[in-house]
C-alpha cells in the first residue's frame, strides 16, 4: 500500500508517518506534505494508492484539494484526518473512503486500514479478471469484451440472429431442440418452411462471434441436427460473475461496506433489458430482486450510521434503475422530513405520483398517501 500524507501540522505528519511505518505492515509512505500547494504535483508523479488528507489547512481547504485529486486521479483513495467532525457528510459526499478524527485512536485506525486493504484487494481482483478473461456483457445489451480492451456492442446481421444467440446464451450448456428455436423465432410459419432460415441465422451467429474474436464460444449441433448447445469455454458472463461476487457478502458492517457498495455498483442495468424478449423476464426479475435486496441492506446500514448523503445517493440509484420501486421514494420523503427539507419531500412525492399514477396507472400505496397528508398538516413533526 503506497500512501501520501498531507497535513499543515508537522507534528501530526510525523505522528501519522510513525504509526504507518512502525505499526502497520506493507505500507510505504511515498511522501509527506505540509504545504498543500505542492500536493497535486506529488500525487501525479508518485501515483499513490491512498492519500491521508487533513481538512483545515492554509491556502486551500482539504475538501477542495480532495476534490481536485479525485478529478485528476479517480483511482486514488482519499482518507480525511481532522479534528473537526462537522465535515463528515461533506467528506463522504466526495466519495472519501473514510474519515478519521484526531487524536487518532489505534482501534479506529485499524478499521480504516482494513477498509483500505479491502478496497485495494477488490480493485486488484477486478483488474485481474478484466485483464485475463474474455467477457460477454448481458446487462442492458449484449457486448463482447476481450482482455485489455473496451467492451464492443455486438452488431448482428438480423434481429433473428441476435435473438438466436441471446436465447442459446441464456440456456448455455443445454441442448435446445430445433423445434423450440423454430417456434421461438418463426411462430407464424410451418416448420418445414423455416429450417433453412434457422441454418442461415446460425451461420450469421457464428460469423458474428468470429468477427468479434469470440469464436472460443462454441455452438455444437445435436444428434442428427436435432438441436444446438452453446458452450462458453473460458468466457464469462458479467451477470453470472456479478451474482457470484454479490453473494460473497452476507452482511454490511464497517469492514465490508466498501466492498458491498463496490459490487452493487457493478450492476449496470437490467439483464438483456434493451431487448423485448419475454423469455428473459424471469431472469431479469430474479437479478433485479437480488440487487434490490442487497441495496436495501446497504441503505439500512447507512441509515443506522446516520450517513444521510449515502442514503440519498444509493436510494436515488434505486430510483434510476427501478423507477417504479415505491419504497425508495418513501425512504427519501421521511429522510427529507427529518432534515426539515420540505422541497425534498414534495419533490419525491411528485416523482412518485408521476411514475405510478401517470406512467403506470397504478395508485400510490395508501400508507404513503396517508403519511404525506399527515406531513402536509404537520403531524409527522408532532409524532417525533
N, C-alpha and C positions, 0 to 999 in steps of 0.2 A: 504494500500500500504506500503510494507516494503522496506526500502531503506538503502543502504550503501553509504557513501560519501568518496571520495578519492581525496586528494589534498595535495601537499607538503607545501603549504602556510597555516599556522594555521588560519590566519585572514579570508582567503577565506572559510575555513571549517566552522568556527564559523558563518560567514555571511550566508552561504547557509543553515546551520542547523537551524538558526533562522528563515529564510524565510519559510522553510518547516514546522517547528513545530508551528509557531505562525500565519501564514497567509494561511495555506493550511490544510483543514480538512481531516481526515482519513489517515494521513501519520505517520508512525512510523520509526524514524531513529534508526536502529539497532546498527550502529557503525560508527565511523569516523576514517580515517587512513591518517596520514601524511607520513608514511613510506610505500612505495609501495610494499616492500618485504613481508609485513605482510598480504597483501590483499587477496591472494589466500586462505590462511588458514581460514581467516574470512568469505570469500564467501562460502566455502564448509561447514562451521559449521553453519553459520547464515541462508543461503539459502534465500537471499532477492529476491524481485520481480524486483528491479531496482538497478543498480549501477551508481551513478553520478561520472564520472571519468575525472580528469584533464589529459591533454596530456603531457605537459612539466614537467617532474619530474626527479629527480636524480636516477641513478642506472638502471631504466627501463622506457622506453618510454610508455606513456599511451596507444598508439595504440597497442603495443605489449602486454601489460597487458590485454587490452580488448579482443584481440585475444585468449589469454590463458583462460580467463573467459568463452568465448563462447564455446571453445572446451571442457571445463570441465563441464559447465552447460548451455546448449543451450537455456533453457527456460528463463534465466535471461536477462532482457533488459539492454542495455548499452546506457547511455546518456553522451556525451562528453561535458565538460565545460572547455573552454580555451580562452586565449587572442589572439590566432593565427588562422586566418581564412583560411590559406593556406592548412590546413589539412582536410578541409570539405569533399573533394572527397574520401580521404582515410578512413575517419570515416564512410561514408555511404557504402563504399566498404566492410566494416566489418559488414554490416547489423545493424549498430547502429540505435536506434530508433530516436535519434535527436542529434543536435549539437548546443550548446548554447554558445554565446560569452560573455566574461567578459568585462565590468561590466554587471551583469545580469539586464535586463530590465523587469519590472514586467509584462507588457502585453505579451512580447515574452515568458516569463517563464510560464505564464498561458496557452499559446498554447501548450507548451511542456507537461505540466501536463495533459492537455485534451487528448493529444495523448497517454500518458501513460495509463490513465484510460480506454480509448477506447480499447487499445491493451489488457489490463488485463481483461476487461469485455468479449472481444471476446474469450480469452483463457478459461475463466471460463464457458462461454456458450458452447463452443465446447467440453470441458471436460465433462460437464454435459450431453450433448447429447450422447457423446461416451460412457459414463458410464451407462446410463439408457435405451438406445433404441437399440434394435437389428437392424442390418443394412444389406441390400443387396447391394453390390457394383457392379456397372454396367460400370464404366469407364475401358476400355480395356477388362476386362474379368469378369465373374461372380464370386463373392466371398461372403461368409457369415461371418458376424462379430457379435458375441454375446457381450453383455455388459462386459467391462473389459478385453476382450480377443483380440488377434490379428486376423486379417481377414484370413480366410482359403479359398483357391481356391477350388471350387467345383469339385469333380471328379464324372463323370457320367458313368453309365453302358454302354450307347451307345450314339453316336452323335445325334441320333434321339430324345432320351430323353432330351438331353441338349437343342436342338433347340425347342422342345415342351415347355419346361419350359420357355425359353427365350421369345418365342412368346406370351405365356399366360401372362408372367410378363409385357411385352411391352404393352399388351392390358388389363391390370389389371382392375378389376371391370366391365368387359364387358363379355357377353356371346359369346363365339366363337363356331360357329356351327361345328359339327363333320366333315361335308363335306369339310369345309375350311381347317381343320387340315390335313385331308387325302390328299387333293390336294397339300398342302404345303410340306408334308413330303414324300409322295409316289406318285408323279405326274404321274409316268410311269405305275402304276398299277390300275386295276379296284377297285372301292370302296369296293365291297363285299369281295375282297381278302386281304384288308388291315385293316379292322375293328379290327381284333384280334391283329394286330401289334400295333394299337393305344392303345388298352387297356393295352397291355404289357408295352409300353413306359410310359403310365400314371402311372402304378404301380411302375416303376423304379423311376419316378419323385418323387412320394410320399415317397418312401423308402429313396431316397437321402435327401430330406428335413428332414426326421426323423433322419437320421444318423448325420446330422449337427445341430440337435436340433432346426430346423427352422420349426417344424410342426405347429407353430402358423399361418403359411401361409397356407391357406386352398384352395382347388380346389373343387368347387361344381359342381356336374353333373346337366345338364339342364333337362328339361321335356323330359321324355322317352329317356334319354341318347342322346338327340339331340345336346348337346354341353357342354362346360365347362366354368367355371367362376373362376378366381383366385382372392382371396382377401388377402390383406396384413395384416389386423388387425393392431397391434401396430408396425409392422415392417416398416421401412422407406427405400427408395432408396437413395443412395448417389447422384445420378444425379438430382433427384427431390429436395432434400434438398439443394443441391448446387444452383440450379436455384432460389429457394425461397430466399436464402441469397444474391445472387448477385443482385437481383432486388431491394433489400432494398436501395442500394446506387445509387442515381440519378446523382451525380456529384462528381468530385475529387477536393478536396482542402486540405489545411494543416491539417484540423481537421479530414478528412475522409480517407486520402491517405493510412494510415497503414491498416485500416480495409479493404479498397478496395483491396490492394495488398494481404492481407491475404486470402480473399475469392477467389480471382482469382487463388491463389496458390493451392486451393483445387481441381481445375480442373486437374485431373491426367492423362487424355488421352481421346481418342475417345470413345464414347458410344458404348459398345459391339464391340470395334474395333478389337479384336483378332479373331472375327468370320466373315465369309463371308456371312452374312445374308443380302441379298439385301433389304428385307422388313424393315430393321432398318436404311437404308441410309437417309431417310428424317429427322428422329430424330437426327442422327449423325450430319447432316448438320446444323440443327437448333441450336443445342447446340454449335457446333463449331463457328457459326456466332455470337451467344450471347457472348461467351468467347472472340472472336476476337474483337468485338465491344468495350467491356469494357477494354480490353488490350490496344487498340489504345487510348482510353481516358486517361488511366494511363500514357502511354508513352508521350502523348501530354503534360500532366501536368509536367512530369519530364523535357521535352524539354523547357517548359516555365521557369522552375526554374533553367535551365542550370545544372541539375544534370546528367552529361554525363554518369557516371558509371551506374546509374539506368536505363538510356535509353538503354545502351548496354545490361545490364543484362536482362531486360524484352523483348527487341527485339529478343535477342538470344533465349529466351524461346519460342517465337512465331515460330522461325525457327525450333526449336527442335520438336514441336508438329505439326506444319503446314509447312513442308519444301517447299511447292510449293506456299507460300504466298509471291509474288514478292515484295510487298511494304516494307516488313521487311528488305530486302537486300538493297533497295534503301535508306531507312532511315539511315542505318549504313554507306553506301557509302558516303552520304552527311555529316554525322557527322564526319567520319574519315577525310574527306577533310577539314572540319572546324578545326580539331585538327592537321592538317598537318601530318597525319598518312597515307602515301602513301601505305604502305604494307596492312593496313586495307582496303583501297578502293579496291586494287587489289584482296585481298582475298575474299571480299564479291561479287565482280563481277564474279570471278571464280566459287564460290559456286553457284551463281545464274544461270550462263550459264550451269554448270554441271547438276543441278537439273532440269532445264527447258528444255534445248535443248537435252541433252543426255538421262536423265531418263524419261522425259515425252514427248519428241519430240515435244515441243512447243517452238516457238521462243520467245526470251526475248522482252518485250514491246519496241516499237520504242523510246518512250521518255527516257527510261533508257539507251538504246544503244547510243542515241544521247548525253545524258549527259556524259556518260563515254568517248565518243570520244572527247568531249569538255574538259573534265578533263585531258585527255592524252596530249592535246595541251596547257594546262594551262589556258584555257579560263574561268574556273569557278573562278579562283582567280581574274581575271580581273573584272568580274562582281561584285565581292564583293567590 
